[in-house]
Every structure is written in structure tokens, then in C-alpha cells.
Amino acid sequence: MPLAWHRLTSFHMLISAHRDGRIIAGAMTYFGIETIAGSTARGGSSALRAMLKRLKEGGCVGITPDGPRGPAMTASIGIVNIARLAGVPILPLTYATSRRRVLATWDRFHLALPFGRGQYIWGEPIEIGGELDEAGLENARCLVETRMVEMVREADRRVGHHSSSHWTGAGSVRPARPVTDE
């Protein structure tokens, strides 16, 4: 998923500071993707500062919207709060592949298999107002969740799957700049 951004801008992926997350972070380095370690349970405040710094520098931060613990396909309030604090929109992004294995994990992790077709879907930016109250933040969270679920279902449909029980998306927070093809 982070490779969708790789050539467009400086990209950092938020990954859990847990041992499993560190394995994933190590793999990301092979693709030239920098990571930010942290989650709500471990290293959250330093991760928040690092994400805000990268966003102020004009980079992009990728965040799995259902968080490290889920529930699956339920967006957490974290991505909305980061976008609000940084003053940047959330740009939803999802993918699907025609050949895959869906693992028996809490998030129904989607492992792409070779020789299949893939589909990325980029959604319209979701602007988050800086002065939202608790109800406004919850409405924004619900909007992110609804858009992501719709996009996952559409990506699955485009590669020949009829239903989706997994979330293969990432919401990215980034400064509003035009994206160009290279």
C-alpha cells in the first residue's frame, strides 16, 4: 500500500511499536518507506509529534484507519484527530487483488498472491475542520469509515470479488497539494 505514494512525496507509515510492528517496519525499509513507531498503547505521544512534524514538512503519513486493535473496518478517531491537529485533509486509499489469501486474523489481513490483477482506489480528500467539537469529530470519523468501506467494496468488485470482509485500506493525511502522474 505505501508504494502507491512512494514517488509522489515523502512518505512515512505509522506502524505499531510492538514486536510484530517492528518486523513490518523492517520490511518497509527494503522499499524505501520510512516508518514512525507508535500506537495508542505504546509510544503514542512521540508518534503523534513525529507525524505532525512530517506533515508540517509537506510529507504524507499513512495510517491504517481501524488501528492496531480494531474492530476491523471501523475507523478510529485517531486519524481524524491527527488531520485536525495538522490542518490537513484525509485522503482515503484502498486496494484489492484478484488473487489473495485472507488470513484468519482480527483484521482479516489480505495477502496478495502472484499473477493476479490489482486495483488501487483513491477517494476524494476529506477535510477536517480545526474547530470541531466532539460530535463533529465523531461525524468526521463516521464519514471516513463509510467512504473507506464503500471504496473497499468497489475495489473488490473491480477485481472480481463479490463481498468484502476485510479492510485493505489506509487513510493518509497529507498537505493539500495536487497529485501528478509520473
MARLODO-664640 format. One record per residue: residue number from 1; residue in one letter; chain; x, y, z of N, C-alpha, C, O in turn. Coordinates in Angstrom, 1 decimal. Atoms other than C-alpha are relative to their C-alpha. Layout:
residues N
(torfi NUM, A, A, (X, Y, Z), (X, Y, Z), (X, Y, Z), (X, Y, Z))
...
***
This chain:
residues 182
(torfi 1, M, A, (0.8, -1.2, 0.0), (0.0, 0.0, 0.0), (0.9, 1.3, 0.0), (0.6, 2.2, -0.8))
(torfi 2, P, A, (-0.8, -1.2, 0.0), (2.7, 2.6, 0.8), (0.6, 0.3, -1.3), (1.0, 1.5, -1.6))
(torfi 3, L, A, (-0.6, -0.2, 1.3), (4.2, 2.1, -2.6), (-0.9, 0.9, -0.9), (-0.4, 1.4, -1.9))
(torfi 4, A, A, (0.8, -0.8, 0.8), (1.2, 3.9, -4.0), (0.4, 1.5, 0.1), (0.1, 2.3, -0.8))
(torfi 5, W, A, (-0.4, -1.4, -0.2), (2.7, 7.1, -2.6), (1.5, 0.2, -0.3), (1.9, 1.3, -0.5))
(torfi 6, H, A, (-1.5, 0.0, 0.0), (6.4, 6.3, -3.0), (0.6, 1.1, -0.9), (1.6, 1.7, -0.4))
(torfi 7, R, A, (-0.6, -1.0, 0.9), (7.2, 8.5, -6.0), (-0.6, 1.4, 0.1), (-0.1, 2.3, -0.6))
(torfi 8, L, A, (0.7, -1.2, 0.0), (4.8, 11.3, -5.2), (0.5, 1.0, 1.1), (0.6, 2.2, 0.8))
(torfi 9, T, A, (-0.3, -0.9, -1.1), (6.0, 12.7, -1.9), (0.8, -0.8, 1.1), (0.8, -2.0, 1.0))
(torfi 10, S, A, (-0.6, 0.6, -1.1), (7.9, 12.0, 1.3), (-1.0, -0.8, 0.7), (-2.1, -0.2, 1.1))
(torfi 11, F, A, (1.1, 0.8, -0.6), (6.0, 9.1, 2.8), (0.5, -0.7, 1.3), (1.6, -1.3, 1.3))
(torfi 12, H, A, (-0.3, 0.7, -1.2), (6.0, 7.8, 6.4), (-1.2, -0.8, 0.4), (-2.3, -0.3, 0.3))
(torfi 13, M, A, (1.1, 0.9, -0.3), (3.9, 4.9, 7.6), (0.0, -0.2, 1.5), (1.0, -0.5, 2.1))
(torfi 14, L, A, (0.2, 0.3, -1.4), (2.6, 4.7, 11.2), (-0.1, -1.5, 0.2), (-1.0, -2.1, -0.3))
(torfi 15, I, A, (0.0, 1.4, -0.3), (3.4, 1.2, 12.5), (0.2, -0.2, 1.5), (0.9, 0.5, 2.1))
(torfi 16, S, A, (-0.1, 0.3, -1.4), (3.0, -0.3, 15.9), (1.4, -0.2, 0.5), (2.3, -0.7, -0.2))
(torfi 17, A, A, (-1.3, 0.2, -0.7), (6.0, -0.2, 18.3), (0.1, -1.4, 0.5), (1.2, -1.8, 1.0))
(torfi 18, H, A, (0.0, 1.4, -0.5), (5.1, -3.8, 19.2), (1.0, -0.8, -0.9), (1.3, -0.4, -2.0))
(torfi 19, R, A, (-0.9, 0.9, 0.7), (7.4, -6.6, 18.1), (-0.4, -0.3, -1.4), (0.4, -0.3, -2.3))
(torfi 20, D, A, (0.5, 0.4, 1.3), (5.2, -7.6, 15.2), (0.1, 1.2, -0.9), (0.4, 1.1, -2.1))
(torfi 21, G, A, (-0.1, -1.2, 0.8), (5.1, -4.0, 14.0), (1.4, 0.3, -0.4), (1.7, 0.8, -1.5))
(torfi 22, R, A, (-1.4, -0.2, 0.3), (8.9, -3.8, 14.1), (0.4, -0.9, -1.1), (1.3, -0.5, -1.9))
(torfi 23, I, A, (-0.3, 0.8, 1.1), (9.1, -6.7, 11.8), (-0.5, 0.6, -1.3), (0.2, 0.6, -2.3))
(torfi 24, I, A, (0.5, -0.7, 1.2), (6.8, -4.9, 9.3), (0.8, 1.2, -0.3), (1.1, 1.4, -1.5))
(torfi 25, A, A, (-0.8, -1.2, 0.3), (8.8, -1.7, 9.7), (1.3, -0.4, -0.7), (1.8, 0.3, -1.6))
(torfi 26, G, A, (-1.3, 0.4, 0.6), (12.0, -3.6, 8.9), (-0.2, -0.4, -1.5), (0.6, -0.1, -2.4))
(torfi 27, A, A, (0.3, 0.3, 1.4), (10.4, -4.9, 5.7), (-0.3, 1.2, -0.9), (0.1, 1.3, -2.0))
(torfi 28, M, A, (0.2, -1.3, 0.7), (9.3, -1.4, 4.7), (1.3, 0.7, -0.4), (1.3, 1.3, -1.5))
(torfi 29, T, A, (-1.3, -0.7, 0.4), (12.9, -0.2, 4.7), (0.5, -0.5, -1.3), (1.2, 0.2, -2.1))
(torfi 30, Y, A, (-0.4, 0.5, 1.3), (13.5, -2.5, 1.7), (-0.6, 0.7, -1.2), (-0.1, 0.7, -2.3))
(torfi 31, F, A, (0.8, -0.8, 1.0), (11.0, -0.4, -0.2), (0.3, 1.5, 0.0), (-0.3, 2.2, -0.7))
(torfi 32, G, A, (-0.3, -1.4, -0.2), (12.5, 2.9, 0.9), (-1.1, 0.8, 0.7), (-1.2, 2.0, 0.6))
(torfi 33, I, A, (1.1, -0.6, -0.7), (9.5, 3.6, 3.1), (0.4, 0.2, 1.5), (0.8, -0.7, 2.1))
(torfi 34, E, A, (-0.3, -0.3, -1.4), (10.2, 5.4, 6.4), (-1.2, -0.3, 0.9), (-2.3, -0.2, 0.5))
(torfi 35, T, A, (1.1, 0.3, -0.9), (8.2, 4.4, 9.5), (0.1, 0.9, 1.2), (1.1, 1.4, 1.6))
(torfi 36, I, A, (0.1, -0.7, -1.3), (7.0, 6.1, 12.6), (-0.6, -1.1, 1.0), (-1.6, -1.6, 0.7))
(torfi 37, A, A, (0.5, 1.1, -0.9), (6.7, 3.7, 15.6), (-0.9, 0.6, 1.1), (-0.5, 1.6, 1.7))
(torfi 38, G, A, (0.9, -0.4, -1.0), (3.8, 4.1, 17.9), (-1.4, -0.5, -0.2), (-1.8, -0.8, -1.3))
(torfi 39, S, A, (1.5, 0.3, 0.0), (0.2, 3.3, 18.8), (-0.5, 0.6, 1.3), (0.2, 1.2, 2.1))
(torfi 40, T, A, (0.6, -0.6, -1.2), (-2.2, 4.4, 21.5), (0.5, -0.7, 1.3), (0.5, 0.0, 2.3))
(torfi 41, A, A, (-0.5, 0.7, -1.2), (-0.8, 1.8, 23.9), (1.5, 0.1, 0.2), (2.0, -0.1, 1.3))
(torfi 42, R, A, (-1.5, -0.1, -0.1), (2.9, 2.3, 23.2), (0.6, 1.0, -0.9), (0.5, 0.9, -2.1))
(torfi 43, G, A, (-0.7, -1.0, 0.8), (4.8, 5.4, 22.1), (-0.9, 1.0, -0.7), (-0.5, 1.6, -1.7))
(torfi 44, G, A, (1.0, -0.8, 0.7), (1.7, 7.3, 21.2), (0.3, 1.5, -0.1), (0.2, 2.1, -1.2))
(torfi 45, S, A, (-0.3, -1.5, 0.1), (2.8, 10.9, 22.1), (1.2, 0.3, -0.8), (1.2, 1.3, -1.5))
(torfi 46, S, A, (-1.2, -0.2, 0.9), (6.2, 10.6, 20.4), (-0.4, -0.2, -1.4), (0.1, 0.5, -2.3))
(torfi 47, A, A, (0.5, 0.3, 1.4), (4.5, 9.1, 17.3), (-0.8, 1.2, -0.5), (-0.7, 1.6, -1.6))
(torfi 48, L, A, (0.8, -1.2, 0.4), (2.0, 12.0, 17.3), (0.9, 1.2, -0.4), (0.7, 1.8, -1.4))
(torfi 49, R, A, (-0.9, -1.1, 0.3), (4.8, 14.6, 17.4), (0.7, -0.3, -1.3), (0.9, 0.6, -2.1))
(torfi 50, A, A, (-0.7, 0.3, 1.3), (6.7, 12.8, 14.6), (-0.9, 0.1, -1.2), (-0.5, 0.7, -2.2))
(torfi 51, M, A, (0.9, -0.1, 1.1), (3.6, 12.6, 12.4), (-0.3, 1.5, -0.3), (-0.3, 1.9, -1.4))
(torfi 52, L, A, (0.3, -1.4, 0.3), (2.8, 16.3, 12.9), (1.2, 0.7, -0.6), (1.1, 1.6, -1.5))
(torfi 53, K, A, (-1.2, -0.6, 0.6), (6.4, 17.2, 12.1), (0.1, -0.3, -1.4), (0.4, 0.5, -2.3))
(torfi 54, R, A, (-0.1, 0.4, 1.4), (6.4, 15.2, 8.9), (-1.0, 0.7, -0.9), (-0.8, 1.1, -2.0))
(torfi 55, L, A, (1.1, -0.7, 0.8), (3.1, 16.8, 7.8), (0.3, 1.4, -0.1), (0.1, 2.0, -1.2))
(torfi 56, K, A, (-0.4, -1.4, 0.2), (4.4, 20.3, 8.5), (1.1, 0.2, -1.0), (1.2, 1.2, -1.6))
(torfi 57, E, A, (-1.1, 0.0, 1.0), (7.4, 19.4, 6.3), (-0.5, -0.2, -1.4), (0.2, -0.1, -2.3))
(torfi 58, G, A, (0.6, 0.2, 1.3), (5.0, 18.7, 3.5), (-0.1, -1.5, -0.4), (-0.5, -1.8, -1.5))
(torfi 59, G, A, (0.1, 1.4, 0.3), (5.2, 14.9, 3.7), (-1.4, -0.6, 0.2), (-2.3, 0.1, 0.5))
(torfi 60, C, A, (1.2, 0.7, -0.1), (2.5, 12.3, 3.9), (0.2, -1.1, 1.1), (1.3, -1.6, 1.2))
(torfi 61, V, A, (0.0, 1.0, -1.0), (1.7, 10.0, 6.8), (-1.1, -1.0, -0.3), (-2.3, -0.6, -0.3))
(torfi 62, G, A, (1.0, 1.0, 0.3), (-0.1, 6.7, 6.1), (-0.4, -0.6, 1.4), (0.5, -1.0, 2.2))
(torfi 63, I, A, (0.5, 0.5, -1.3), (-2.3, 5.4, 8.9), (-1.1, -1.1, -0.4), (-2.0, -0.8, -1.2))
(torfi 64, T, A, (1.1, 1.0, 0.1), (-4.4, 2.2, 9.0), (-1.2, 0.5, 0.8), (-1.0, 0.5, 2.0))
(torfi 65, P, A, (1.0, -0.7, -0.7), (-7.7, 3.7, 9.9), (-0.7, -0.8, 1.1), (-1.3, -0.2, 2.0))
(torfi 66, D, A, (0.6, 0.8, -1.0), (-9.0, 0.8, 12.0), (0.9, -0.3, 1.2), (0.6, -1.1, 2.1))
(torfi 67, G, A, (-0.9, 0.1, -1.1), (-6.0, 1.0, 14.3), (0.6, -1.4, 0.2), (0.3, -2.3, -0.6))
(torfi 68, P, A, (-0.7, 1.3, -0.2), (-3.8, -1.8, 15.7), (-0.9, -1.1, 0.6), (-0.5, -2.2, 0.6))
(torfi 69, R, A, (0.8, 1.0, -0.7), (-6.6, -3.5, 17.6), (-1.5, -0.1, -0.5), (-2.2, -1.0, -0.1))
(torfi 70, G, A, (1.3, 0.2, 0.5), (-9.8, -2.9, 15.6), (-1.1, 0.7, 0.8), (-0.8, 1.5, 1.6))
(torfi 71, P, A, (0.4, 1.1, 0.8), (-12.5, -3.7, 15.4), (0.2, 0.3, -1.5), (0.3, 1.4, -2.0))
(torfi 72, A, A, (-0.3, -0.1, 1.4), (-11.9, -4.4, 11.7), (-1.1, 0.9, -0.7), (-2.3, 0.8, -0.4))
(torfi 73, M, A, (0.8, -0.9, 0.8), (-13.4, -1.9, 9.2), (-0.8, 1.0, 0.8), (-1.9, 1.5, 0.4))
(torfi 74, T, A, (0.6, -1.1, -0.8), (-14.3, 0.6, 12.0), (1.2, 1.0, 0.2), (2.1, 0.7, 0.9))
(torfi 75, A, A, (-1.0, -1.0, -0.1), (-12.3, 3.8, 11.7), (0.2, 0.5, 1.4), (-0.8, 0.7, 2.1))
(torfi 76, S, A, (-0.2, -0.5, -1.3), (-10.7, 5.0, 14.9), (0.0, 1.6, -0.1), (0.1, 2.1, -1.2))
(torfi 77, I, A, (0.0, -1.5, 0.0), (-10.9, 8.7, 15.9), (1.4, 0.5, -0.2), (1.6, 1.7, -0.5))
(torfi 78, G, A, (-1.4, -0.5, 0.1), (-7.0, 8.9, 15.8), (0.3, 0.7, -1.3), (0.9, 1.7, -1.3))
(torfi 79, I, A, (-0.3, -0.6, 1.2), (-6.8, 9.6, 12.1), (-0.7, 1.4, -0.2), (-0.1, 2.3, -0.8))
(torfi 80, V, A, (0.7, -1.3, 0.0), (-9.4, 12.4, 12.4), (0.7, 1.0, 0.9), (0.9, 2.2, 0.4))
(torfi 81, N, A, (-0.7, -1.0, -0.9), (-7.6, 14.0, 15.3), (1.4, 0.4, -0.5), (1.7, 1.6, -0.4))
(torfi 82, I, A, (-1.3, -0.4, 0.6), (-4.2, 13.9, 13.5), (-0.3, 1.0, -1.1), (0.4, 2.0, -1.2))
(torfi 83, A, A, (0.3, -1.0, 1.1), (-5.7, 15.6, 10.4), (-0.5, 1.3, 0.6), (-0.1, 2.4, 0.0))
(torfi 84, R, A, (0.4, -1.3, -0.7), (-7.4, 18.2, 12.7), (1.1, 0.8, 0.5), (1.3, 2.0, 0.3))
(torfi 85, L, A, (-1.1, -0.7, -0.6), (-4.3, 19.0, 14.6), (1.0, 0.5, -1.1), (1.6, 1.6, -0.9))
(torfi 86, A, A, (-1.0, -0.4, 1.1), (-2.1, 19.2, 11.4), (-0.7, 1.0, -1.0), (0.1, 1.6, -1.7))
(torfi 87, G, A, (0.7, -0.9, 1.0), (-4.8, 21.1, 9.4), (0.2, -0.5, -1.4), (0.3, 0.3, -2.4))
(torfi 88, V, A, (-0.1, 0.7, 1.3), (-4.6, 18.6, 6.5), (-1.2, -0.9, -0.2), (-1.7, -1.4, 0.8))
(torfi 89, P, A, (1.1, 0.9, 0.2), (-7.2, 16.5, 4.8), (0.4, -1.4, 0.1), (1.6, -1.7, 0.1))
(torfi 90, I, A, (-0.2, 1.4, 0.1), (-7.5, 12.8, 4.9), (-0.3, -0.5, -1.4), (-1.3, -0.1, -2.0))
(torfi 91, L, A, (0.1, 0.5, 1.4), (-7.0, 11.1, 1.5), (-0.2, -1.5, 0.1), (0.8, -2.2, 0.3))
(torfi 92, P, A, (0.2, 1.5, -0.1), (-8.6, 7.6, 1.6), (0.6, -0.7, -1.2), (0.5, -0.2, -2.3))
(torfi 93, L, A, (-0.6, 0.9, 1.1), (-6.8, 4.9, -0.4), (-0.3, -1.4, 0.4), (-0.1, -1.8, 1.6))
(torfi 94, T, A, (0.2, 1.4, -0.3), (-7.7, 1.3, -0.7), (0.5, -0.8, -1.2), (0.8, -0.3, -2.3))
(torfi 95, Y, A, (-0.4, 0.9, 1.1), (-6.8, -1.7, -2.9), (-0.6, -1.4, 0.2), (-1.2, -1.7, 1.2))
(torfi 96, A, A, (0.4, 1.4, 0.0), (-7.8, -5.2, -3.8), (0.8, -0.7, -1.1), (1.3, -0.1, -2.1))
(torfi 97, T, A, (-0.7, 0.8, 1.0), (-6.2, -8.0, -5.7), (-0.9, -1.2, -0.4), (-1.7, -1.7, 0.5))
(torfi 98, S, A, (0.9, 1.2, 0.4), (-7.9, -10.8, -7.7), (0.5, -1.3, 0.6), (-0.4, -2.1, 0.9))
(torfi 99, R, A, (-0.5, 1.2, -0.7), (-5.6, -13.4, -6.2), (0.5, 0.4, 1.3), (1.4, 1.2, 1.4))
(torfi 100, R, A, (-0.4, -0.3, -1.3), (-5.3, -13.3, -2.5), (-0.3, -1.1, 1.0), (-1.1, -2.0, 0.7))
(torfi 101, R, A, (0.3, 0.8, -1.1), (-5.3, -15.1, 0.7), (-0.4, 0.9, 1.2), (0.3, 1.8, 1.5))
(torfi 102, V, A, (0.5, -0.7, -1.1), (-7.4, -13.7, 3.5), (0.3, -0.7, 1.3), (-0.2, -1.8, 1.5))
(torfi 103, L, A, (-0.5, 0.7, -1.2), (-5.7, -14.6, 6.8), (-1.1, 0.0, 1.1), (-1.9, 0.9, 1.2))
(torfi 104, A, A, (0.9, 0.1, -1.1), (-7.6, -15.6, 9.9), (0.5, 0.8, 1.2), (0.6, 0.3, 2.3))
(torfi 105, T, A, (-0.4, -0.9, -1.0), (-6.6, -12.6, 11.9), (-1.1, 1.0, 0.3), (-2.1, 0.9, -0.4))
(torfi 106, W, A, (1.1, -0.8, -0.4), (-8.7, -10.0, 13.7), (-0.4, 1.0, -1.2), (-1.6, 1.3, -1.3))
(torfi 107, D, A, (0.2, -0.9, 1.1), (-8.4, -7.7, 10.6), (-0.2, -0.6, -1.3), (-0.4, 0.1, -2.3))
(torfi 108, R, A, (0.2, 0.7, 1.3), (-8.8, -10.4, 8.0), (1.0, 0.5, -1.0), (0.7, 0.8, -2.2))
(torfi 109, F, A, (-1.1, -0.5, 0.8), (-5.4, -9.4, 6.6), (0.0, -0.6, -1.4), (-0.2, -1.8, -1.6))
(torfi 110, H, A, (0.1, 0.3, 1.4), (-5.3, -9.5, 2.8), (1.5, -0.2, -0.5), (2.2, 0.8, -0.6))
(torfi 111, L, A, (-1.3, 0.3, 0.5), (-2.1, -11.2, 1.4), (-0.1, -0.2, -1.5), (-0.7, -1.2, -1.9))
(torfi 112, A, A, (0.1, 0.1, 1.4), (-1.8, -10.6, -2.3), (0.9, -1.1, -0.5), (2.0, -1.3, 0.0))
(torfi 113, L, A, (-0.7, 1.1, 0.6), (-0.7, -13.6, -4.3), (0.5, 0.4, -1.4), (-0.1, 1.3, -2.1))
(torfi 114, P, A, (-0.6, -0.3, 1.3), (1.4, -13.6, -7.5), (-1.0, -0.2, -1.2), (-1.9, -1.0, -1.0))
(torfi 115, F, A, (0.7, 0.2, 1.2), (-0.1, -13.4, -11.0), (-1.4, 0.4, 0.0), (-2.2, -0.1, -0.8))
(torfi 116, G, A, (1.4, -0.5, 0.0), (-3.3, -11.6, -10.1), (0.0, 1.5, -0.5), (1.0, 2.1, -0.9))
(torfi 117, R, A, (0.2, -1.4, 0.3), (-4.7, -8.2, -11.0), (-0.2, 0.8, 1.2), (-0.7, 0.3, 2.2))
(torfi 118, G, A, (0.1, -0.9, -1.2), (-4.6, -5.3, -8.6), (-0.8, 1.3, -0.4), (-0.8, 1.7, -1.5))
(torfi 119, Q, A, (0.7, -1.2, 0.1), (-6.7, -2.2, -8.1), (0.2, 0.9, 1.2), (-0.1, 0.5, 2.3))
(torfi 120, Y, A, (0.0, -1.0, -1.1), (-6.0, 0.9, -6.1), (-1.1, 1.0, -0.3), (-1.5, 1.3, -1.4))
(torfi 121, I, A, (1.0, -1.0, 0.2), (-8.8, 3.4, -5.5), (0.3, 1.1, 1.0), (0.5, 0.9, 2.2))
(torfi 122, W, A, (-0.2, -1.2, -0.7), (-8.1, 6.9, -4.3), (-1.3, 0.7, 0.2), (-2.0, 1.0, -0.8))
(torfi 123, G, A, (1.2, -0.8, -0.2), (-11.0, 8.8, -2.7), (0.2, 1.5, 0.0), (1.4, 1.9, 0.0))
(torfi 124, E, A, (-0.1, -1.5, -0.1), (-11.8, 12.5, -2.6), (0.6, 0.3, 1.4), (0.2, -0.3, 2.4))
(torfi 125, P, A, (-0.4, -0.4, -1.3), (-10.0, 14.3, 0.2), (-1.1, 0.3, 1.0), (-2.1, 0.9, 0.6))
(torfi 126, I, A, (1.0, -0.3, -1.1), (-11.9, 14.6, 3.5), (0.6, 1.1, 0.9), (1.5, 0.8, 1.6))
(torfi 127, E, A, (-0.5, -1.1, -0.8), (-11.4, 18.0, 5.1), (-0.5, -0.1, 1.4), (-1.7, -0.5, 1.6))
(torfi 128, I, A, (0.3, 0.0, -1.5), (-11.4, 18.1, 8.9), (0.2, 1.4, 0.5), (1.3, 1.9, 0.6))
(torfi 129, G, A, (0.0, -1.4, -0.6), (-12.3, 21.4, 10.5), (0.8, 0.0, 1.3), (0.7, -0.9, 2.1))
(torfi 130, G, A, (-0.8, -0.1, -1.1), (-9.9, 22.6, 13.1), (-0.8, 0.3, 1.3), (-0.2, 0.1, 2.4))
(torfi 131, E, A, (0.8, -0.4, -1.2), (-12.7, 23.7, 15.5), (-1.2, -0.9, 0.3), (-2.2, -0.6, 0.9))
(torfi 132, L, A, (1.1, 0.9, -0.2), (-14.8, 20.6, 15.5), (-0.2, -0.4, 1.5), (0.8, -0.6, 2.2))
(torfi 133, D, A, (0.3, 0.5, -1.4), (-16.5, 19.6, 18.8), (0.0, -1.5, -0.1), (0.2, -2.1, -1.1))
(torfi 134, E, A, (0.0, 1.5, -0.1), (-16.9, 16.0, 20.0), (-0.9, -0.6, -1.1), (-0.6, -1.6, -1.7))
(torfi 135, A, A, (1.0, 0.6, 1.0), (-20.0, 15.4, 17.8), (0.5, 0.2, -1.4), (0.3, -0.7, -2.2))
(torfi 136, G, A, (-0.5, -0.2, 1.3), (-18.3, 16.9, 14.8), (1.1, -0.9, -0.4), (1.2, -1.4, -1.5))
(torfi 137, L, A, (-1.1, 1.0, 0.2), (-15.2, 14.7, 15.2), (-0.6, -1.4, -0.2), (-0.1, -2.1, -1.1))
(torfi 138, E, A, (0.6, 1.3, 0.2), (-17.5, 11.7, 15.5), (-0.6, -0.1, -1.4), (-0.5, -1.2, -2.0))
(torfi 139, N, A, (0.6, 0.0, 1.4), (-19.3, 12.7, 12.3), (1.1, -0.2, -1.0), (0.9, -0.9, -2.0))
(torfi 140, A, A, (-1.2, 0.2, 1.0), (-15.9, 13.0, 10.5), (0.5, -1.4, 0.1), (0.8, -2.0, -1.0))
(torfi 141, R, A, (-0.4, 1.4, -0.1), (-14.9, 9.6, 11.8), (-0.9, -0.9, -0.7), (-0.4, -1.8, -1.5))
(torfi 142, C, A, (1.0, 0.8, 0.7), (-18.1, 8.1, 10.5), (0.1, 0.2, -1.5), (0.0, -0.8, -2.2))
(torfi 143, L, A, (-0.2, -0.2, 1.5), (-17.5, 9.7, 7.1), (1.2, -0.7, -0.5), (1.1, -1.3, -1.6))
(torfi 144, V, A, (-1.2, 0.7, 0.4), (-14.0, 8.3, 6.9), (-0.3, -1.5, -0.1), (0.0, -2.1, -1.1))
(torfi 145, E, A, (0.3, 1.4, 0.0), (-15.3, 4.9, 7.8), (-0.9, -0.4, -1.1), (-0.7, -1.4, -1.8))
(torfi 146, T, A, (0.9, 0.3, 1.0), (-18.2, 5.0, 5.4), (0.6, 0.0, -1.4), (0.4, -0.9, -2.2))
(torfi 147, R, A, (-0.7, -0.1, 1.3), (-16.1, 6.1, 2.5), (1.0, -1.1, -0.2), (1.1, -1.7, -1.3))
(torfi 148, M, A, (-1.0, 1.1, 0.1), (-13.4, 3.5, 3.2), (-0.7, -1.3, -0.3), (-0.3, -2.1, -1.2))
(torfi 149, V, A, (0.7, 1.2, 0.2), (-15.9, 0.7, 3.4), (-0.6, -0.1, -1.5), (-0.5, -1.1, -2.1))
(torfi 150, E, A, (0.5, 0.0, 1.4), (-17.5, 1.8, 0.1), (1.1, -0.2, -1.0), (0.9, -0.9, -2.0))
(torfi 151, M, A, (-1.2, 0.2, 0.9), (-14.1, 2.0, -1.6), (0.5, -1.4, 0.0), (0.9, -1.9, -1.0))
(torfi 152, V, A, (-0.4, 1.4, -0.1), (-13.1, -1.4, -0.3), (-0.9, -0.9, -0.9), (-0.5, -1.8, -1.6))
(torfi 153, R, A, (1.0, 0.8, 0.7), (-16.3, -2.9, -1.7), (0.2, 0.2, -1.5), (0.1, -0.7, -2.3))
(torfi 154, E, A, (-0.1, -0.3, 1.4), (-15.8, -1.2, -5.1), (1.3, -0.6, -0.5), (1.3, -1.1, -1.6))
(torfi 155, A, A, (-1.3, 0.6, 0.4), (-12.1, -2.3, -5.3), (-0.2, -1.5, -0.2), (0.3, -2.1, -1.1))
(torfi 156, D, A, (0.3, 1.5, 0.1), (-13.2, -5.9, -4.6), (-0.8, -0.3, -1.2), (-0.5, -1.3, -1.9))
(torfi 157, R, A, (0.9, 0.3, 1.1), (-15.9, -5.7, -7.2), (0.8, 0.1, -1.3), (0.6, -0.7, -2.2))
(torfi 158, R, A, (-0.8, -0.2, 1.2), (-13.4, -4.4, -9.8), (0.9, -1.1, -0.3), (1.3, -1.3, -1.5))
(torfi 159, V, A, (-0.9, 1.1, 0.2), (-11.2, -7.4, -9.3), (-0.7, -1.4, 0.0), (0.0, -2.4, 0.0))
(torfi 160, G, A, (0.8, 1.3, 0.1), (-14.0, -10.0, -9.3), (-0.5, -0.6, 1.3), (-1.0, -1.7, 1.3))
(torfi 161, H, A, (0.5, 0.5, -1.3), (-14.8, -10.4, -5.6), (-1.4, 0.6, 0.3), (-1.6, 1.8, 0.0))
(torfi 162, H, A, (1.3, -0.5, -0.2), (-18.4, -10.0, -4.6), (-0.3, 0.5, 1.4), (-1.3, 1.3, 1.5))
(torfi 163, S, A, (0.2, -0.6, -1.3), (-18.2, -9.3, -0.9), (1.3, 0.2, 0.7), (2.3, -0.5, 0.3))
(torfi 164, S, A, (-1.3, -0.3, -0.6), (-15.6, -7.9, 1.4), (-0.2, -0.2, 1.5), (-1.1, 0.5, 2.1))
(torfi 165, S, A, (0.1, 0.1, -1.5), (-15.0, -9.0, 5.0), (1.4, 0.5, 0.6), (1.7, 0.1, 1.7))
(torfi 166, H, A, (-1.3, -0.5, -0.4), (-11.6, -7.2, 5.2), (0.1, 1.4, -0.4), (-0.5, 1.8, -1.4))
(torfi 167, W, A, (-0.3, -1.4, 0.3), (-10.3, -3.7, 5.1), (1.4, 0.1, -0.5), (2.3, -0.2, 0.2))
(torfi 168, T, A, (-1.3, -0.1, 0.6), (-7.4, -3.2, 2.8), (0.2, 1.4, -0.4), (0.6, 1.8, -1.5))
(torfi 169, G, A, (-0.1, -1.4, 0.3), (-7.2, 0.5, 3.1), (0.9, 0.7, 1.0), (1.3, 0.2, 2.0))
(torfi 170, A, A, (-0.8, -0.8, -0.9), (-5.1, 3.2, 4.6), (-0.5, 1.4, -0.3), (-0.6, 1.9, -1.5))
(torfi 171, G, A, (0.3, -1.4, 0.1), (-6.2, 6.8, 5.2), (1.4, 0.7, 0.1), (2.2, 0.4, 1.0))
(torfi 172, S, A, (-1.3, -0.7, 0.0), (-3.3, 9.1, 4.5), (-0.4, 1.5, 0.3), (-1.3, 2.1, -0.3))
(torfi 173, V, A, (0.2, -1.5, -0.3), (-3.1, 12.6, 6.0), (1.2, 0.6, -0.7), (2.3, 0.2, -0.5))
(torfi 174, R, A, (-1.1, -0.7, 0.7), (-1.1, 15.0, 3.9), (-0.5, 1.4, -0.3), (-1.6, 1.7, -0.3))
(torfi 175, P, A, (0.3, -1.3, 0.4), (-0.9, 18.6, 2.9), (-0.8, 0.0, -1.3), (-0.5, -0.9, -2.1))
(torfi 176, A, A, (0.8, -0.1, 1.2), (-3.4, 19.6, 0.2), (0.9, 0.5, -1.1), (1.1, 1.7, -1.2))
(torfi 177, R, A, (-0.8, -0.4, 1.1), (-1.2, 19.6, -2.9), (-0.5, -0.9, -1.2), (-0.9, -2.0, -0.9))
(torfi 178, P, A, (0.5, 0.8, 1.1), (-2.1, 18.4, -6.4), (0.9, -1.2, -0.2), (2.1, -1.1, 0.0))
(torfi 179, V, A, (-0.7, 1.3, 0.3), (-1.0, 14.8, -7.2), (0.1, -0.1, -1.5), (-0.8, 0.0, -2.2))
(torfi 180, T, A, (-0.3, 0.2, 1.5), (0.6, 14.3, -10.6), (0.5, -1.3, -0.3), (1.2, -2.0, 0.5))
(torfi 181, D, A, (-0.5, 1.3, 0.4), (1.3, 11.2, -12.5), (1.5, 0.2, -0.5), (1.8, 1.3, -1.1))
(torfi 182, E, A, (-1.4, -0.1, 0.5), (5.0, 10.5, -13.3), (0.2, -1.1, -0.9), (1.3, -1.2, -1.5))
***
